[in-house]
Amino acid sequence: MKQHITVGMSGGVDSSVTAKILVEQEYDVSALFMKNWEEDDGTDACTAVADLADAQQVCDALAIPLKTVNFAHEYWELVFENFLTESAAGRTPNPDILCNQHIKFKAFLDFALQNGADKIATGHYARVEQRDGYFALLKALDKNKDQTYFLYRLNQQALSRCLFPLGTMQKPEVRKIAIASGFDNHAKKDSTGICFIGERNFRPFLQRFLPAQPGEIQTTEGQVLGEHQGLMYYTLGQRQGLGIGGVRGIEVEQPWYVVKKDLTNNVLVVGQGHDHSLLFSQTLNADQLTWLSGKQQPQQFRCHAKSRYRQADQACSVELDNNQQSCQVQFEQPQRALTPGQSIVFYQDDECIGGGVIQSVG
């Protein structure tokens, strides 16, 4: 009996080529298009209709069935409410990580298995390998596209049931396959917006759900330069969109960067220069730790880590608390713009071993 693989189809080129590869490998392939955001505000950001059409064109070309499923309720409760809570608290959350944990590799996985699939497949750039009695998550061979940073919260159940056919491929090769296959989406841009919400103008979108709380923009010396629209709209290290260029009374005209959020006083603190000293830290505290192997880690260990996607691996030492749910991370070199709410993800060589959410920076 052929294994039945259900591919999560987004309408993008990566999931399309994933399905193509599996068909060529003679699996019994079906496809599932997930609708996870109910609201259509009439803007170009809502691409669900066009994405579904692209997915259907690919499935027709491959002669595989396509179903749609609505996970909007799960997405709202498990992903978006957390996004709003964290944003309202002035932190910078990463909803794509929760989306992978709760939607793509839980709700979608469960739905597929209940409907006859043996495994699921997605267009993520990552690899899974069985090692010493567990399934290891490994970086993709295309280091520029590796997405293990967004997958660190997967568990062994998910890893044992998922395939990542693109993990051993380079992105240009994927595009060539899409062209040769006659896929209409072969030149489609990669999505860079919030998971399932799209590339919206972030500020007016968030204002629909959270009331703005304007406050002062101050220099590190306390000089008022202007007014911010709400701390939730800014992130550490941000340069664009501050609205304080050309402020009088400042001797040296250099770009301004967000160097601190004073949550107590609702003040956005800015400093001049990309490498302002307040933007650099060498330690952080993280909690909500998860370990992909499901096994306990040593109380202290050395590894590499990323505090944001596409960052080069940074050497560090990790000290865990007794229940392995929080830790302190000490980097070998000072790190720029370590941001509460973002994830710190740990690596041993090419293996992603787990991670957590940054709570404070030292």
Salt bridges, closest charged atoms under 4 A:
ASP14 OD1 - LYS171 NZ 3.02
GLU24 OE2 - LYS20 NZ 3.38
GLU39 OE2 - ARG208 NH2 2.28
ASP41 OD2 - ARG200 NH1 2.54
ASP41 OD2 - ARG208 NH1 3.16
ASP51 OD1 - LYS188 NZ 2.67
ASP54 OD2 - LYS188 NZ 2.85
GLU77 OE2 - HIS73 NE2 3.54
GLU86 OE2 - ARG91 NH2 2.69
ASP110 OD2 - LYS106 NZ 2.50
GLU129 OE2 - ARG131 NE 2.79
ASP190 OD2 - LYS145 NZ 2.75
ASP190 OD1 - LYS171 NZ 2.72
ASP190 OD1 - ARG175 NH2 3.41
ASP275 OD1 - HIS274 ND1 2.79
ASP313 OD2 - LYS139 NZ 2.51
ASP313 OD1 - LYS306 NZ 2.97
GLU332 OE2 - ARG302 NH2 2.43
ASP350 OD2 - ARG127 NH2 3.78
ASP350 OD2 - LYS143 NZ 3.46
GLU351 OE1 - ARG131 NH1 3.18
